Amino acid sequence: MVTSEEKNQELLRDTCVEVDLGRIAYNMKQIREMAGPEVAIMPVIKANGYGHGAAAIAPTLIDEGAAYLAVATLTEALELKAANMSWPVFIMGHTPDRLLHHVVDKDITQTIFSFEQAELLNELSGKADKRTKVHIKVDTGFHRLGKVPSDDFADEVCRINELPDLEVEGIFTHLALTGDAENEEQFRLFTDFVSLLEDRGCSFRYKHLADSIACVDFPEYRLNMIRPGALIYGMVGYHKGHLDVKQAMTFKTAISQLHYISRGEGVSYDYLWKAERDSIIATLPFGYADGYPRNLRDKGYVIINGVKVPLVGVICMDQCMADVTDVPDVCEGMEAVIYGDGTDGSMTIAEASALAGTNKNDIIARISARPPRVYIK
């Protein structure tokens, strides 16, 4: 069954992102089986679900046993809460003090790392007659958010733990994934600090540091919660372990117009590509404003009627051109697969990231909101 975002909404563009919810459910099952029943799963759906549509994939993740839906910002959290107030939402990033009332009002779980912010959250929670959940962020070397393990920070966490209208539900850190020795040092710093706090009477329902890579490659790092992001969408980044996941996204469009040009004629800005033969050029209605990497000029390709077709000329903001001379029975309106799972010869997200000189998360997260999302159930 295929539906556009929300339900049976008319697609207003030929360019769209198709998301296979069955594959997302399959990936969640694989992660659950790998982690085992004692490990909670917090899927990371920041950046609009890595381009897949956070609110649209959330029900599938909840149905498959997600303990939390993790996002980076308050705006992302509020978007999910607007879709369903009952969803458990965790903000991994910093929320400014002036906005913490939203966290309390919407029953969002917040990352904190200072007594001052905890005290303010506690005050807001008391006024609202609520008890707000928080997770403590520990900086074990990433140096992004949190405080380094120390006696002073331990004192601070213990003071936070005594606030009556806060529930210190979890404690976590993030790996730099530099190498085995560095990973082990971060893991040791974190677990030693947690043990120190527990010896001082603090308790934490959840302890977590493993992302998609770490939860596969380092089983001992799973503790009792993991934060898979890329794995949910079928993106593979591990090096030592293995998990069978399937790419959930397909990026598609259709030919807008065909141009019959002669040898020597140029295409797109500055005529940086010129035909070496009489050619048929297809205009495709997608470009870098849709999130396609502009630096894939002379590298990118699409699949049309089973044929690998090179993109030619400079990629424009809204359109690009492809040499379809060798496509049998080519016609306007014919489907073109921009990114696929590779089974039809299409460019995978992994291949696109390698060609663009970036990582897979960047490729999918940069796909803008402009292409409508279509969900296969």
N, C-alpha and C positions, 0 to 999 in steps of 0.2 A: 504494500500500500504506500503510495507516495502522496505527501501533503506538502504544501508550501508553508511558510512560517505562519503560526497559529493554525489555520485549517482552511483548506480549499480556497486559498487566496489566489487570485489571478496573478500569474507571473508577468511582470511588466518589463522584463528584459530576457533576451536569449542567454545572456551570461549569468550563470548561477553556480552556487556551491551546493552540491548534493552531499548530504550527511546520512550515512547508514547507521541508524540507531541500533540495529541488530548487531553490528560489528562493535559498537561501543559497549553493548551489553556483554558480548562475547569476551572482549578485552577485560572488562571488570571481573567476569567469572574466572578468567585465567589468573588475574592478580590475586583474587580471593583464595583460589586453590593453592597458589604458590605461598602466600603469606600464612595461611592457616587460620583457624577460628579464634585464636587468641590475639590476633593483630587487627586493630581497627584500620579502616581505609578512609583516607581523606583525599578524594580526588581534587586536583587543582584545576579550577575552571576560570581562572583569571583571563584577562584579555579576550573577553567574550568567548570563553571556552576555547581558547587558542584558535579563534576564528570559526569555530563550529556552531556558535550560538549557545551561550551559557544557560539561559532560561529554558531553551528547548531541549537540551540534553540532560538537564538536571533531574527530571522525573525518572529517566532510565537509570541514572546513577543511584538515586535513592532506592528505586526498586531492586537494584542489585546489591544493596546493603551498605551504601556509603554512610559513614558515621557523621561526616561533615562535608560541606562544600566549601573549598578554600578559594578565596579571592585575594587580590592585592590591595584593593582600595575600598573606601566607604561607598563610593558611587556604585561600584560593582555589587557590593553587598546589598545596597538598597534596591537595586534592580531585581535581584533574586527574591528579596523579601516582598517586593511589590507583586511578583508572580505567585508567591506562595509563602505566607507568613510562617508556616510550620516547618519549612526547610531549615535545618541547622547550618548556619553560615559562619565561617571563620575568616576574619581579616588578618592576613599574614603581615601586612604593612603597617605603617604608622598612621594613626588618625589624629589630626590636630586637636588640641584641647577644646577649642570653641565648637567642635563638631561631635564631641563625645555623647551629647544628649541623644543623638540619633542611634548610637550603639545601644543605649539603654532602652530607648523607646521601642526599637525593633527587635529586641532580644538577640542581638548579634554578639558573638564571642570575639573578643578583641586581644590582639597582641599588645603587651606592655613591657616596659623594661625600666621603669622608674617609680619610686614611691610617690612622687608628686602626682603623676598621672593616675596612679592607682587610687590615691586619696580623692582626687576629683571624681573619678568614676564611682567610687564608693559613696560620695556625697550625692551625686546625681541619682544613683540607684536607690539610696535611702529615701530621697524625696519622692521617687516614683513608686515606692513600696515594692521594689524588685531586688533580685540578687543577680548581678551580672557576672558572667563567666569570662575569665581571662586566661591566656597562656603567657608564660614568662619567656622572653627571648634572650638566649645566652649567646654571646659572641665568642666563638672558639677559634677565631682566626679569619673568618670571611670579611670582617670589618665593614659590615653593611648596616645592620641594626643589632641592638642588644648591647649588653655590658659583659666585659670579660670576667671569667670566674675569679672571685676574690673573697676574702673574709668580709670586706665592706659590702659587696653585692649580696653575699649570703645574708648579712644582717638586714639588708633592704628587702630581700625576698621574704624573710621571716616576718618582717613588719607588715608587708603586703598581705601575707597569709593570715594575719590577725584581724584584718579589716572585716567588719561584720556583714557588709552588703556586697562583698565580692566573693566569688568562688574561684580560687586558683586551681583551675581544672587541669592545666597542662604546663609543660615546660619543653622547650625545643631549641634546636640550633640548626645551622645549615652548613653542609660540607662545601669546601672549595673544589673538591675532586681533582686536586693537583697530582696526587700519586698515592700509592698505598701507605707510605710512611706518614705523609701529611694527614691522610684520612684517619689513620689509626691514632695519631696524636690528638686530632679534634675529637674523635670518639672518646678517648681516654679523659680528656679535659671535661667533656660534657658529663660522662657517667660518674666521674669522681665528684664533680660539683653536685650532681643530683643526690649522690650518696651522702655527701656532707649535709645537704638540706634535709634529707630524710632522717638522718641521725639527730637533727635539731628539731624534729617534730613536724616538718612539712610533709605533705603527701600530695601526690599528683596522679590523677586518673590516667592521663596520657603523657607519654614521653616519646618524642619523635625527632628524628634528624634525617631519615632516608627519603630521598626523592626517587624518581623513576630509575635512574642508573644504580644508585646505592641499594635500593630494595631488591634488585635482581642480583647484582654482583657481590653484595656483602650481606648474607642472611643474618649475621649477628648484629647488624646495624638496624634491623627492623624494630627492635624493642617491642612496644605494644601499639604502635601506630606508624603508618607510612603515608607519604604524600606523593602518590604517583600523578604526574602531569602528562608528559608526552606519551607515556605508555597507554593511557586511556584512549588516545586517538590513533594508536597503532604506530607510533613513532619509536624506533628502536635506537637506543644510545648506549646500551650496556656493552661490556667487553669480555667479561669472564663467564657470566651465567647465560641463560637462555630462557626466553618466554615467548610463546607463540601468540603474537598479537597481529591484528589486521588493520591496515589503513582505513579509516572511516570516511575520509573526505575524497570527493571527486569534484574537480573544477571544470566546468563545461561552458561552451558557447556555441554559436552557429554562424555560418558565413553570411555576411551582410550583402556583399557585392563581389562580383568577379570582374577583373580587368584583364584585357588581352593586350599585352605589350610586346614590343619588338626588341630584339637583341640590342643592347647598349642603352636602353632606357633605364632611368633611375627610379627608385621607390623611396618615399618618405623624406624626412628632413635631410638637406645637404646632399641628397643622392649618394649616401655612403654605401649603398648597395646598388649595383647595376646588373641588369640581366645579361647573362652570357649566352643566352639563346632566346628565341621567341618563347614567351612564357605566359602562363595564366597566374594572376596574382589575386588572392582572396583577401578582402578586408574582414577582419574579425573584431567584434565590438567589445574588446577588453584592452586595458592598458595599465600603466603604473598607478593610476588613481584607484584601480581595483586591487592593488597590492602586488601586481606582477613585477618582479625585479627588472628595472630598466637596463641593468647591466647584462641581461641575457641576450642583448642584440648579438646576432651572428652565432649564438649558442642555443637559444631556445627553439623548441619545436612543439607541434601539436599532432594529434592523431586524427586524421580525417579519412573515413571510409577504409580503415585498416592500414592506412599509409602514414609513415612518419614524414611530416611536412615541416620544413625549416621556416622559422620566422625570418623575415628579411627586412632590412632597413631599420632605422631608428624606431624604437617602441614609443608610441605616443601616449599621452595621458589617458585617452579613452579608447584608442583603437591601435591595432597593429596589423601588419600584413604578412601573408604567408605565400610561399611559392607552391601552388597546387597543380603544377603542370603535369605531374605524374599520377595524380589521383584519378582513378577511373570514374567516369560518369559524374564528375564534380558538378555541383549546382548550388545556387544560392539557397540558404536555409539548411544546408547539410551540417550535421553536428561536428564539433571539434572538441576533443578532450585535451584540456590544458594540463591538468594534473590528474593522474589516476593511480591505480595500484600496480601498474606495470604489466598486468596479465595480458593486456591488449597492445603492449608495446608503448604504452603511454609513459610520460615522464612522472616518476614518483616524487614524493616530497623530498626524499633523501637525495635523489639525483638533482633536483632543482637547487637544493641547498649547496651541493658540491659545486655546481656550475656557477652559482651566484657568489660563492665564496663566503657563505654564512652558515648558520645551523638550521636544523629542521624547524625548530620552534619559531624562529624568525620568519621563515617562509609562510607558515600557516597563520601566525598571529598578525602578520602584516596585511592579510587579505581584508580589505575594508568592508564596512557595512553595506556598501553600495550594491554588490551582487546579492540578490535574494538567496536565502537558504531554503533548500528543499529537503525534507526529511523522509527517509525510507523507513517504514516501520515493519 
